[in-house]
Amino acid sequence: MKADIGRIQKMEALLNRCTAASARLDQSLEEMDALRKDTIRLFRYYGSEAWHADREAELPEGVSAGVLSEDAAYDAITALRDSAFHMLKLATDILENRI
């Protein structure tokens, strides 16, 4: 019996893509894990008394203060939550059905 070279090449390409994607995901997860405490601090700051006080204060011209907008912080929180749910669904699918 001859080996199906076409199938082997397709599976090899899938293996390489999967391995590369897994490495990128692991790197991103490590980065998020390292930022976990800072992320919690940021999310607790949003909407706090300090955040409201900073919004009312006069800022020098040229100071970047996107963190004081309602949309930027809310969008960051929502995006992270969406990513967390996506990771949870993906992890559940992998653990239940694929391995």
Rosetta constraint file for C-alpha pairs under 8 A:
AtomPair CA 3 CA 8 HARMONIC 7.97 0.50
AtomPair CA 4 CA 8 HARMONIC 6.25 0.50
AtomPair CA 5 CA 9 HARMONIC 6.06 0.50
AtomPair CA 6 CA 10 HARMONIC 6.26 0.50
AtomPair CA 7 CA 11 HARMONIC 6.12 0.50
AtomPair CA 8 CA 12 HARMONIC 5.96 0.50
AtomPair CA 9 CA 13 HARMONIC 6.16 0.50
AtomPair CA 10 CA 14 HARMONIC 6.27 0.50
AtomPair CA 11 CA 15 HARMONIC 6.05 0.50
AtomPair CA 12 CA 16 HARMONIC 6.20 0.50
AtomPair CA 13 CA 17 HARMONIC 6.20 0.50
AtomPair CA 14 CA 18 HARMONIC 5.98 0.50
AtomPair CA 15 CA 19 HARMONIC 5.99 0.50
AtomPair CA 16 CA 20 HARMONIC 6.12 0.50
AtomPair CA 17 CA 21 HARMONIC 6.03 0.50
AtomPair CA 18 CA 22 HARMONIC 5.98 0.50
AtomPair CA 19 CA 23 HARMONIC 6.24 0.50
AtomPair CA 20 CA 24 HARMONIC 6.30 0.50
AtomPair CA 21 CA 25 HARMONIC 6.07 0.50
AtomPair CA 22 CA 26 HARMONIC 6.07 0.50
AtomPair CA 23 CA 27 HARMONIC 6.22 0.50
AtomPair CA 24 CA 28 HARMONIC 6.24 0.50
AtomPair CA 25 CA 29 HARMONIC 6.08 0.50
AtomPair CA 26 CA 30 HARMONIC 6.12 0.50
AtomPair CA 27 CA 31 HARMONIC 6.27 0.50
AtomPair CA 28 CA 32 HARMONIC 6.21 0.50
AtomPair CA 29 CA 33 HARMONIC 5.96 0.50
AtomPair CA 30 CA 34 HARMONIC 6.17 0.50
AtomPair CA 31 CA 35 HARMONIC 6.39 0.50
AtomPair CA 32 CA 36 HARMONIC 6.05 0.50
AtomPair CA 35 CA 39 HARMONIC 5.87 0.50
AtomPair CA 36 CA 40 HARMONIC 6.25 0.50
AtomPair CA 37 CA 41 HARMONIC 6.26 0.50
AtomPair CA 38 CA 42 HARMONIC 6.17 0.50
AtomPair CA 39 CA 43 HARMONIC 6.16 0.50
AtomPair CA 40 CA 44 HARMONIC 6.08 0.50
AtomPair CA 41 CA 45 HARMONIC 6.12 0.50
AtomPair CA 42 CA 46 HARMONIC 6.39 0.50
AtomPair CA 43 CA 73 HARMONIC 7.50 0.50
AtomPair CA 43 CA 77 HARMONIC 7.06 0.50
AtomPair CA 44 CA 48 HARMONIC 6.75 0.50
AtomPair CA 45 CA 50 HARMONIC 6.93 0.50
AtomPair CA 45 CA 51 HARMONIC 5.90 0.50
AtomPair CA 46 CA 51 HARMONIC 5.92 0.50
AtomPair CA 46 CA 67 HARMONIC 7.86 0.50
AtomPair CA 46 CA 68 HARMONIC 7.84 0.50
AtomPair CA 46 CA 73 HARMONIC 6.65 0.50
AtomPair CA 47 CA 51 HARMONIC 5.74 0.50
AtomPair CA 47 CA 52 HARMONIC 6.54 0.50
AtomPair CA 48 CA 52 HARMONIC 6.33 0.50
AtomPair CA 49 CA 53 HARMONIC 6.09 0.50
AtomPair CA 50 CA 54 HARMONIC 6.04 0.50
AtomPair CA 51 CA 55 HARMONIC 6.16 0.50
AtomPair CA 51 CA 68 HARMONIC 6.82 0.50
AtomPair CA 52 CA 56 HARMONIC 6.37 0.50
AtomPair CA 53 CA 57 HARMONIC 6.23 0.50
AtomPair CA 54 CA 68 HARMONIC 7.37 0.50
AtomPair CA 55 CA 68 HARMONIC 5.82 0.50
AtomPair CA 59 CA 63 HARMONIC 6.78 0.50
AtomPair CA 65 CA 69 HARMONIC 7.52 0.50
AtomPair CA 66 CA 72 HARMONIC 6.42 0.50
AtomPair CA 67 CA 72 HARMONIC 6.34 0.50
AtomPair CA 67 CA 73 HARMONIC 5.99 0.50
AtomPair CA 68 CA 72 HARMONIC 7.92 0.50
AtomPair CA 68 CA 73 HARMONIC 7.73 0.50
AtomPair CA 69 CA 73 HARMONIC 6.88 0.50
AtomPair CA 70 CA 74 HARMONIC 6.14 0.50
AtomPair CA 71 CA 75 HARMONIC 5.73 0.50
AtomPair CA 72 CA 76 HARMONIC 6.18 0.50
AtomPair CA 73 CA 77 HARMONIC 6.22 0.50
AtomPair CA 74 CA 78 HARMONIC 6.08 0.50
AtomPair CA 75 CA 79 HARMONIC 5.93 0.50
AtomPair CA 76 CA 80 HARMONIC 6.15 0.50
AtomPair CA 77 CA 81 HARMONIC 6.21 0.50
AtomPair CA 78 CA 82 HARMONIC 6.06 0.50
AtomPair CA 79 CA 83 HARMONIC 6.12 0.50
AtomPair CA 80 CA 84 HARMONIC 6.11 0.50
AtomPair CA 81 CA 85 HARMONIC 6.25 0.50
AtomPair CA 82 CA 86 HARMONIC 6.14 0.50
AtomPair CA 83 CA 87 HARMONIC 6.07 0.50
AtomPair CA 84 CA 88 HARMONIC 6.13 0.50
AtomPair CA 85 CA 89 HARMONIC 6.16 0.50
AtomPair CA 86 CA 90 HARMONIC 6.09 0.50
AtomPair CA 87 CA 91 HARMONIC 5.87 0.50
AtomPair CA 88 CA 92 HARMONIC 6.02 0.50
AtomPair CA 89 CA 93 HARMONIC 6.13 0.50
AtomPair CA 90 CA 94 HARMONIC 6.12 0.50
AtomPair CA 91 CA 95 HARMONIC 6.06 0.50
AtomPair CA 92 CA 96 HARMONIC 5.88 0.50
AtomPair CA 93 CA 97 HARMONIC 5.63 0.50
AtomPair CA 93 CA 98 HARMONIC 7.09 0.50
AtomPair CA 94 CA 98 HARMONIC 4.92 0.50
AtomPair CA 94 CA 99 HARMONIC 6.44 0.50
AtomPair CA 95 CA 99 HARMONIC 5.87 0.50
